[in-house]
């Protein structure tokens, strides 16, 4: 115990952001998926979506041999190394819907990229004819 009158030293505060920073670094994100066969299968399927067509998160999961794991498709895109240069904009929510909030920059960027490939986007949705049926790996 400190002597009376001596300044009290507070325990060091842990900065949560500083602790989590190494886990969010690009190298750590890439390492998480480096030896994960499920993520690699999802990345291969996403890379195979043809220009001018789109797919849904659920369809990507099914084609990768992971039926019912649409959320894992979204996770695979989030942790994918930038060097893969995946066509993330070709993956949509159920029914061909852009999943980002309509006022967000991500929504506008995805709609812009889809239109640049000749896919019409109306009210955040693409026509059903643009949704590709992907072959299973």
C-alpha positions as CSV (number, residue, x, y, z in Angstrom):
1,X,0.0,0.0,0.0
2,X,1.2,3.5,-0.8
3,X,2.4,5.8,2.0
4,X,0.0,8.5,3.1
5,X,0.5,11.6,1.0
6,X,2.3,9.8,-1.8
7,X,0.7,10.2,-5.2
8,X,-1.5,7.3,-6.2
9,X,-0.6,5.6,-9.4
10,X,-3.5,4.4,-11.4
11,X,-3.3,1.0,-13.1
12,X,-2.5,1.4,-16.8
13,X,-5.6,1.6,-18.9
14,X,-5.9,-0.8,-21.7
15,X,-6.8,0.7,-25.0
16,X,-9.2,-1.7,-26.7
17,X,-8.4,-0.3,-30.2
18,X,-4.7,-0.8,-29.6
19,X,-5.3,-4.4,-28.6
20,X,-7.5,-5.2,-31.6
21,X,-5.4,-3.4,-34.1
22,X,-3.1,-6.4,-34.9
23,X,-6.2,-8.6,-35.4
24,X,-7.6,-6.1,-38.0
25,X,-4.4,-5.6,-39.9
26,X,-4.5,-6.7,-43.6
27,X,-1.9,-9.3,-43.0
28,X,-3.9,-10.8,-40.1
29,X,-7.1,-10.8,-42.2
30,X,-5.3,-12.6,-45.0
31,X,-3.8,-15.1,-42.6
32,X,-7.3,-16.0,-41.2
33,X,-8.4,-17.2,-44.6
34,X,-5.1,-18.5,-45.9
35,X,-5.6,-22.1,-44.9
36,X,-9.4,-22.1,-44.8
37,X,-10.7,-24.4,-47.5
38,X,-14.3,-22.9,-47.1
39,X,-13.1,-19.4,-47.7
40,X,-10.9,-20.4,-50.6
41,X,-13.8,-22.2,-52.2
42,X,-16.0,-19.1,-51.8
43,X,-13.3,-16.9,-53.3
44,X,-13.0,-19.2,-56.3
45,X,-16.8,-19.1,-56.9
46,X,-16.9,-15.3,-56.5
47,X,-14.0,-14.9,-59.0
48,X,-15.9,-17.1,-61.5
49,X,-19.0,-14.9,-61.7
50,X,-19.0,-13.7,-65.3
51,X,-18.9,-10.0,-66.3
52,X,-22.4,-8.7,-66.9
53,X,-24.0,-11.1,-64.5
54,X,-24.5,-11.3,-60.7
55,X,-25.1,-13.9,-58.1
56,X,-26.5,-13.9,-54.6
57,X,-24.7,-14.7,-51.3
58,X,-26.7,-17.9,-51.0
59,X,-26.1,-19.0,-54.5
60,X,-22.3,-18.4,-54.0
61,X,-22.4,-20.5,-50.9
62,X,-24.3,-23.3,-52.6
63,X,-21.9,-23.3,-55.6
64,X,-19.0,-23.6,-53.1
65,X,-20.5,-26.7,-51.6
66,X,-21.7,-24.8,-48.5
67,X,-25.5,-24.6,-48.8
68,X,-27.3,-22.4,-46.3
69,X,-24.2,-20.4,-45.5
70,X,-25.0,-17.1,-47.2
71,X,-23.5,-15.2,-44.3
72,X,-20.2,-17.0,-44.7
73,X,-20.1,-15.7,-48.3
74,X,-20.4,-12.1,-47.0
75,X,-17.6,-12.9,-44.4
76,X,-15.4,-14.3,-47.2
77,X,-15.7,-11.1,-49.1
78,X,-15.0,-9.0,-46.0
79,X,-11.8,-10.8,-45.1
80,X,-10.6,-11.4,-48.7
81,X,-7.1,-10.0,-49.4
82,X,-7.3,-7.0,-51.7
83,X,-4.7,-8.7,-53.9
84,X,-7.3,-11.2,-55.0
85,X,-9.2,-8.4,-56.7
86,X,-12.5,-10.2,-56.4
87,X,-15.6,-8.8,-58.2
88,X,-17.4,-8.1,-54.9
89,X,-19.9,-5.9,-56.7
90,X,-21.4,-8.9,-58.5
91,X,-22.6,-10.5,-55.3
92,X,-26.0,-9.4,-54.1
93,X,-28.6,-10.2,-51.4
94,X,-31.6,-12.4,-51.9
95,X,-33.7,-11.4,-54.9
96,X,-30.9,-9.4,-56.5
97,X,-30.9,-6.7,-53.9
98,X,-28.0,-4.5,-53.0
99,X,-27.5,-5.1,-49.3
100,X,-25.8,-1.8,-48.4
101,X,-28.0,1.1,-47.1
102,X,-29.3,3.1,-50.0
103,X,-27.7,6.4,-48.8
104,X,-24.2,4.8,-48.3
105,X,-21.1,5.3,-50.5
106,X,-20.9,1.5,-50.8
107,X,-24.4,1.3,-52.3
108,X,-23.6,4.0,-54.9
109,X,-20.2,2.3,-55.7
110,X,-21.8,-1.1,-56.2
111,X,-24.6,0.3,-58.4
112,X,-22.1,2.3,-60.4
113,X,-19.9,-0.8,-61.1
114,X,-22.9,-2.9,-62.0
115,X,-24.2,-0.3,-64.5
116,X,-20.7,0.0,-66.0
117,X,-21.0,-3.7,-66.8
118,X,-24.3,-3.2,-68.5
119,X,-26.5,-4.4,-65.6
120,X,-29.5,-2.2,-64.9
121,X,-30.1,-1.3,-61.3
122,X,-33.5,0.1,-60.3
123,X,-34.4,0.9,-56.7
124,X,-31.4,-1.1,-55.5
125,X,-32.3,-4.3,-57.4
126,X,-31.2,-5.9,-60.5
127,X,-33.4,-7.9,-63.0
128,X,-33.8,-11.6,-62.3
129,X,-32.4,-12.3,-65.8
130,X,-29.0,-10.9,-64.7
131,X,-28.7,-13.4,-61.8
132,X,-26.4,-16.3,-62.9
133,X,-26.9,-19.9,-61.8
134,X,-23.4,-21.0,-60.8
135,X,-22.1,-24.5,-61.3
136,X,-21.1,-26.3,-58.1
137,X,-17.4,-26.7,-57.5
